[in-house]
């Protein structure tokens, strides 16, 4: 029976799900960098839309001129935040597809290695057949 000091030094088992590859620190850091860069880039796209249209609306629309500073700031804020939001969403979707592709390549490489080592045999059905054959062989060998 282990002593109290040995029990306390054991690592506790986790009860939650296994940590997925796309939850790794490297992926999180890369995603954070992509999000920050795409927010600024999308904000610039929004500003490229809001500034010329603001000038055009101030020139042609008397209603827009009556809005005053608060209305103009609101107008620019809407365009800049919409550009940042849409561009960030598009970049995150690209990153997700890249991560899926990387994980698929990893799985394919592992399957190829297991086939070369003879560990992989045509999928799930063959595994079930092997288990049934092994159970039948064990049942025959066991004394009755």
C-alpha angles and dihedrals in degrees: 000000000000119000124242093261092054091050093052093049093056115102114244116244117245116237096194128086122291117273109262122225092242089057093062120124092247092057092045092051092048091048091050091052091048092049094050094047093046093049091058094042092048090047089056090051089051091049090051087059100038100049099054093040090049090054091047093048093047089052098045108024121068090187091057090050090054092057092078128199096319092054093047092049090048090050093052092044092054094050095044095047093045091051091048092047097049095043092048092049091051092049093048090052090051089050092050092052090048091052091048090050092049091050091048090052090050092050092047091051092049092048090049091051092048091050090051090050092047095243097116121071118178099298140276100339093058090049090054091048090051091050092049092047091049091048090049091049091049091049091052092048096048116093117245 
